Amino acid sequence: MLVRLVLWNLADSTTTIHELRRYLRDESVDAFEQAPGLRFKVWVSDEATERWGALYLWESREAAEALRAPASQARELIGKEPDIAEEFDVEATIEGRFEIDELSRRGLAFDEPAL
């Protein structure tokens, strides 16, 4: 298994966190749901520091490499490559106890009203 972390500083970007949220809701989440070998992806943001990124959990390095040219347009919307792009081997995993049955389609991108 492999974890990939990508982070952008949007301060000098051509887009905003709100525009990226709309992109998640309208396009990106659907596209990544179909990615072979992608076990989990979480998109993250920090409006105060104008940062945006994602964390991927892949079944294998091969699956991650197959999607290296991303099915997403985030790089185009942001206008540059990520400021941080790193990969890590997975040492161990767990699934904790939780109260939310379904994890898909949760978060701020789905909390904002669609325009």
Buried (B, 14 or more C-beta within 10 A) or exposed (E): BBBBBBBBBBEEBEBBBBBBBBBBBEBBBEEBEEBEBBBEBEBEBEEEEBBBBBBBBBBEBEBBEBBEEBEBEBEEBBEEEBBEEEBEEEEEEEEEEEEEEEEEEEBBBEEEEEE
